[in-house]
Amino acid sequence: MPDREFLEKFPLYRKFKMDLPDTLNSLGKPAIHMYCPACDSDQTFRMSNEYYDASEYSKNYPIKGAVVRVVYVCVSCTGFRRYFLLRFSPEGDYVMKVGQEPPWEITPDRTLERVLGAHAEYYKKGLVCESQSYGIGAFAYYRRIVEEIIDELLESITDLMAGEERERYLEALEKVKKTTVTQDKIDLVKDLLPPILRPGGMNPLSTLHSVLSEGLHQESDERCIELAMTVREVLVFLVNQVAITQAAAASFTESMRRLLDRKT
């Protein structure tokens, strides 16, 4: 069934692969978590209509080839609505969004936009390409960002380390400064990341390294939209996590300094 990731994150015209049931009334109605302008915060939304509400469809209407409108209402304010127009494939193997209101979000997170600085425009253009499923274009913009900010990003990770771990990372960083190839830079330090940047033992730099290695000129537009989404999500995690951790460390240091000054 269409799940919350598809409704929340997928841009228009990107195929969500699934085995479709035979009829519309067999589809589930997952809750989603998205921004509500009326509440000015992220809220839970629930589907308020049926897939077969369109006048030409009956409850047991065959799902293959159907185009339906679904309405989601914010459970907090019960007023703001999100609308999705879904098209189910004639072959019964995927669903895609062919319309969405409000439109798919292309405004970057404020923290991310601040950290990216001059590169934020590339990020916005990548989101625009994603919103229309222009995979090659989106992948190109996100890869450009990674290539241009990688040195600054790797340098900032140093602040999250201490002791021998920091020394090993600094040694690798010196080698990084001697190469101009992004993949080589990532490969030199990807196994030295601190635990806070490796949730669940997964390595975001290794993911970036792997995706970038696949190359911009070897994949279809459809495959590139998947790669672009991966690059974007990993990049956002790294940038935000580094920024948040550095801010928390600075706040802690300042608080300790105030306590020590008071004691003195």
ROTORLUM-330347 format. One record per residue (C-alpha): x, y, z; residue in one letter; residue number from 1. Coordinates in Angstrom, 1 decimal. Last residue first. Example, Ala and Ser with C-alpha at 12.3 -4.5 7.8 and 13.67 -1.06 7.14 Angstrom:
{pt {13.7 -1.1 7.1} s 2};
{pt {12.3 -4.5 7.8} a 1};
# end
This chain:
{pt {36.1 32.1 41.5} t 264};
{pt {33.0 29.9 42.0} k 263};
{pt {30.9 32.2 39.8} r 262};
{pt {33.7 32.2 37.1} d 261};
{pt {33.6 28.4 37.2} l 260};
{pt {29.9 28.2 36.7} l 259};
{pt {30.0 30.8 33.9} r 258};
{pt {32.8 28.8 32.2} r 257};
{pt {30.8 25.6 32.5} m 256};
{pt {27.8 27.2 30.8} s 255};
{pt {30.0 28.6 28.0} e 254};
{pt {31.6 25.2 27.4} t 253};
{pt {28.2 23.5 27.4} f 252};
{pt {26.7 26.0 24.9} s 251};
{pt {29.8 25.6 22.6} a 250};
{pt {29.4 21.8 22.7} a 249};
{pt {25.7 22.0 21.9} a 248};
{pt {26.4 24.3 19.0} a 247};
{pt {29.1 22.0 17.7} q 246};
{pt {26.8 19.0 18.0} t 245};
{pt {23.9 20.7 16.2} i 244};
{pt {26.1 22.0 13.3} a 243};
{pt {27.8 18.6 12.9} v 242};
{pt {24.5 16.8 13.0} q 241};
{pt {22.8 19.2 10.5} n 240};
{pt {25.6 19.0 7.9} v 239};
{pt {25.9 15.2 8.2} l 238};
{pt {22.2 14.5 8.1} f 237};
{pt {21.5 17.0 5.3} v 236};
{pt {24.3 15.4 3.2} l 235};
{pt {22.9 11.9 3.8} v 234};
{pt {19.4 12.9 2.8} e 233};
{pt {20.5 14.8 -0.3} r 232};
{pt {22.9 12.1 -1.5} v 231};
{pt {20.2 9.4 -1.1} t 230};
{pt {17.5 11.5 -2.8} m 229};
{pt {19.9 12.2 -5.7} a 228};
{pt {20.6 8.4 -6.0} l 227};
{pt {16.9 7.7 -6.3} e 226};
{pt {16.4 10.5 -8.8} i 225};
{pt {19.4 9.2 -10.6} c 224};
{pt {17.8 5.7 -11.1} r 223};
{pt {14.8 7.3 -12.9} e 222};
{pt {17.0 9.5 -15.0} d 221};
{pt {19.0 6.5 -16.1} s 220};
{pt {22.5 5.8 -14.8} e 219};
{pt {26.1 5.8 -16.0} q 218};
{pt {26.8 9.5 -16.6} h 217};
{pt {26.6 10.8 -13.1} l 216};
{pt {28.9 8.3 -11.5} g 215};
{pt {28.5 5.2 -9.4} e 214};
{pt {31.4 6.4 -7.3} s 213};
{pt {29.3 9.3 -6.0} l 212};
{pt {26.8 6.8 -4.5} v 211};
{pt {29.4 4.7 -2.8} s 210};
{pt {31.4 7.6 -1.3} h 209};
{pt {28.2 9.3 -0.1} l 208};
{pt {27.2 6.0 1.6} t 207};
{pt {30.7 5.6 3.0} s 206};
{pt {30.4 9.2 4.4} l 205};
{pt {27.1 8.3 6.0} p 204};
{pt {28.5 5.3 7.9} n 203};
{pt {25.9 3.1 9.6} m 202};
{pt {26.7 1.8 13.1} g 201};
{pt {23.2 2.5 14.2} g 200};
{pt {23.8 6.2 13.9} p 199};
{pt {27.4 6.9 12.6} r 198};
{pt {27.9 10.6 13.0} l 197};
{pt {27.6 10.5 16.8} i 196};
{pt {30.0 7.5 16.8} p 195};
{pt {32.9 9.6 15.6} p 194};
{pt {34.0 9.2 12.0} l 193};
{pt {37.3 7.5 11.3} l 192};
{pt {36.2 5.0 8.7} d 191};
{pt {35.1 7.7 6.2} k 190};
{pt {38.4 9.6 6.5} v 189};
{pt {40.6 8.7 3.6} l 188};
{pt {37.7 7.4 1.4} d 187};
{pt {35.9 10.7 1.6} i 186};
{pt {38.9 12.6 0.3} k 185};
{pt {39.5 10.1 -2.4} d 184};
{pt {35.9 10.3 -3.6} q 183};
{pt {36.2 14.1 -3.7} t 182};
{pt {39.3 14.1 -5.9} v 181};
{pt {41.5 17.2 -5.2} t 180};
{pt {44.1 15.4 -3.1} t 179};
{pt {46.8 16.8 -0.8} k 178};
{pt {44.4 18.3 1.7} k 177};
{pt {42.9 14.9 2.3} v 176};
{pt {46.4 13.6 3.4} k 175};
{pt {46.5 16.2 6.1} e 174};
{pt {43.0 15.2 7.1} l 173};
{pt {44.1 11.6 7.6} a 172};
{pt {46.6 12.7 10.1} e 171};
{pt {44.0 14.9 11.8} l 170};
{pt {41.7 11.9 12.1} y 169};
{pt {44.3 9.8 13.7} r 168};
{pt {45.1 12.6 16.2} e 167};
{pt {41.4 13.1 17.0} r 166};
{pt {40.8 9.5 17.8} e 165};
{pt {43.9 9.5 19.9} e 164};
{pt {42.5 12.2 22.2} g 163};
{pt {39.3 14.1 21.2} a 162};
{pt {36.8 14.4 18.5} m 161};
{pt {33.7 16.5 17.5} l 160};
{pt {35.8 19.6 16.6} d 159};
{pt {37.6 17.6 13.9} t 158};
{pt {34.3 17.1 12.1} i 157};
{pt {34.5 20.8 11.1} s 156};
{pt {37.5 20.1 8.8} e 155};
{pt {35.6 17.3 7.0} l 154};
{pt {32.7 19.6 6.3} l 153};
{pt {34.9 22.5 5.1} e 152};
{pt {36.9 20.2 2.8} d 151};
{pt {33.7 18.5 1.5} i 150};
{pt {31.8 21.8 0.8} i 149};
{pt {32.5 22.1 -3.0} e 148};
{pt {32.4 18.4 -4.0} e 147};
{pt {29.3 17.7 -1.9} v 146};
{pt {27.5 20.7 -3.3} i 145};
{pt {28.3 19.7 -6.9} r 144};
{pt {27.1 16.2 -6.2} r 143};
{pt {23.8 17.6 -5.0} y 142};
{pt {23.4 19.8 -8.2} y 141};
{pt {24.3 16.9 -10.5} a 140};
{pt {22.0 14.4 -8.8} f 139};
{pt {19.1 16.8 -9.1} a 138};
{pt {19.7 17.3 -12.9} g 137};
{pt {20.1 13.6 -13.6} i 136};
{pt {16.9 12.8 -11.6} g 135};
{pt {14.5 15.3 -13.2} y 134};
{pt {11.7 13.9 -11.1} s 133};
{pt {9.7 17.2 -11.2} q 132};
{pt {10.1 17.9 -7.5} s 131};
{pt {13.6 16.5 -7.7} e 130};
{pt {14.7 19.2 -10.1} c 129};
{pt {13.3 21.9 -7.9} v 128};
{pt {15.0 20.3 -4.9} l 127};
{pt {18.4 20.3 -6.8} g 126};
{pt {17.8 24.0 -7.6} k 125};
{pt {17.2 24.7 -3.9} k 124};
{pt {20.4 22.9 -3.0} y 123};
{pt {22.4 24.7 -5.6} y 122};
{pt {21.1 28.0 -4.2} e 121};
{pt {22.2 26.9 -0.7} a 120};
{pt {25.8 26.7 -1.8} h 119};
{pt {26.5 30.3 -0.9} a 118};
{pt {25.8 29.6 2.7} g 117};
{pt {25.4 25.8 3.2} l 116};
{pt {25.5 26.2 7.0} v 115};
{pt {22.7 28.9 6.9} r 114};
{pt {20.6 26.9 4.5} e 113};
{pt {21.0 23.7 6.6} l 112};
{pt {19.9 25.5 9.8} t 111};
{pt {16.9 27.1 8.0} r 110};
{pt {15.8 23.8 6.5} d 109};
{pt {15.6 24.1 2.7} p 108};
{pt {12.4 25.3 1.0} t 107};
{pt {11.4 23.0 -1.9} i 106};
{pt {8.4 21.3 -0.3} e 105};
{pt {6.2 19.3 -2.7} w 104};
{pt {3.2 21.5 -3.7} p 103};
{pt {0.4 22.3 -1.2} p 102};
{pt {-1.3 20.6 -2.9} e 101};
{pt {0.0 17.6 -4.8} q 100};
{pt {-0.5 16.1 -8.3} g 99};
{pt {0.8 13.2 -10.3} v 98};
{pt {1.9 11.1 -7.3} k 97};
{pt {3.0 7.7 -8.4} m 96};
{pt {1.9 4.1 -7.8} v 95};
{pt {3.7 0.9 -8.9} y 94};
{pt {3.4 -2.7 -10.0} d 93};
{pt {-0.2 -3.2 -11.0} g 92};
{pt {0.4 -3.3 -14.8} e 91};
{pt {-2.0 -0.4 -15.5} p 90};
{pt {0.0 1.7 -12.9} s 89};
{pt {-1.8 3.5 -10.1} f 88};
{pt {-2.1 7.3 -10.4} r 87};
{pt {-2.4 9.3 -7.2} l 86};
{pt {-3.6 12.9 -6.8} l 85};
{pt {-2.7 14.1 -3.3} f 84};
{pt {-4.4 16.8 -1.3} y 83};
{pt {-3.3 18.3 2.1} r 82};
{pt {-5.8 19.9 4.4} r 81};
{pt {-5.7 22.4 7.2} f 80};
{pt {-8.8 22.5 9.4} g 79};
{pt {-8.8 19.8 12.0} t 78};
{pt {-6.4 22.0 14.0} c 77};
{pt {-4.5 19.0 15.6} s 76};
{pt {-5.6 16.1 13.5} v 75};
{pt {-4.4 17.9 10.3} c 74};
{pt {-6.6 16.6 7.4} v 73};
{pt {-5.4 14.4 4.5} y 72};
{pt {-7.4 14.2 1.2} v 71};
{pt {-7.0 11.6 -1.4} v 70};
{pt {-7.6 12.0 -5.1} r 69};
{pt {-7.7 9.0 -7.4} v 68};
{pt {-6.4 7.9 -10.8} v 67};
{pt {-7.0 4.2 -11.6} a 66};
{pt {-4.9 2.3 -14.1} g 65};
{pt {-5.0 -1.0 -12.1} k 64};
{pt {-7.1 -0.5 -9.0} i 63};
{pt {-10.3 -2.3 -10.1} p 62};
{pt {-13.4 -0.6 -8.6} y 61};
{pt {-14.8 -2.5 -5.6} n 60};
{pt {-16.1 0.6 -3.8} k 59};
{pt {-17.3 2.2 -7.1} s 58};
{pt {-15.5 4.7 -9.2} y 57};
{pt {-16.9 7.3 -11.6} e 56};
{pt {-17.9 9.8 -8.9} s 55};
{pt {-14.5 9.9 -7.2} a 54};
{pt {-14.9 8.7 -3.6} d 53};
{pt {-13.2 5.3 -4.4} y 52};
{pt {-9.9 6.0 -2.6} y 51};
{pt {-12.0 7.0 0.5} e 50};
{pt {-11.9 10.3 2.3} n 49};
{pt {-10.5 11.8 5.5} s 48};
{pt {-6.9 10.5 5.4} m 47};
{pt {-5.1 11.4 8.6} r 46};
{pt {-2.5 14.1 9.2} f 45};
{pt {-0.1 14.2 12.2} t 44};
{pt {1.6 17.5 12.8} q 43};
{pt {4.8 19.4 12.1} d 42};
{pt {4.5 23.0 13.3} s 41};
{pt {3.0 26.4 12.4} d 40};
{pt {-0.4 25.1 13.6} c 39};
{pt {-2.2 26.7 10.6} a 38};
{pt {0.8 26.1 8.4} p 37};
{pt {0.8 22.4 9.1} c 36};
{pt {4.1 20.6 8.3} y 35};
{pt {4.0 16.9 7.8} m 34};
{pt {3.5 13.6 9.6} h 33};
{pt {1.5 11.0 7.7} i 32};
{pt {-1.2 8.5 8.7} a 31};
{pt {-1.5 5.4 6.5} p 30};
{pt {-4.8 4.7 4.7} k 29};
{pt {-4.6 1.1 3.5} g 28};
{pt {-5.7 -0.1 0.0} l 27};
{pt {-8.2 -3.0 -0.3} s 26};
{pt {-11.1 -0.6 -1.1} n 25};
{pt {-9.4 0.4 -4.4} l 24};
{pt {-9.5 -3.2 -5.8} t 23};
{pt {-7.1 -5.9 -6.9} d 22};
{pt {-4.2 -5.2 -4.6} p 21};
{pt {-1.1 -3.4 -5.9} l 20};
{pt {2.3 -5.0 -5.5} d 19};
{pt {4.6 -2.0 -4.8} m 18};
{pt {7.2 0.2 -6.5} k 17};
{pt {6.8 3.9 -5.8} f 16};
{pt {7.4 5.5 -9.2} k 15};
{pt {8.6 9.2 -9.2} r 14};
{pt {6.1 11.3 -11.1} y 13};
{pt {5.8 14.0 -8.5} l 12};
{pt {8.3 14.1 -5.6} p 11};
{pt {8.4 11.4 -2.9} f 10};
{pt {8.9 12.5 0.7} k 9};
{pt {5.7 12.6 2.7} e 8};
{pt {3.3 10.5 0.6} l 7};
{pt {5.9 7.9 -0.3} f 6};
{pt {7.4 7.8 3.1} e 5};
{pt {4.0 7.5 4.7} r 4};
{pt {3.1 4.3 2.8} d 3};
{pt {1.2 3.6 -0.4} p 2};
{pt {0.0 0.0 0.0} m 1};
# end
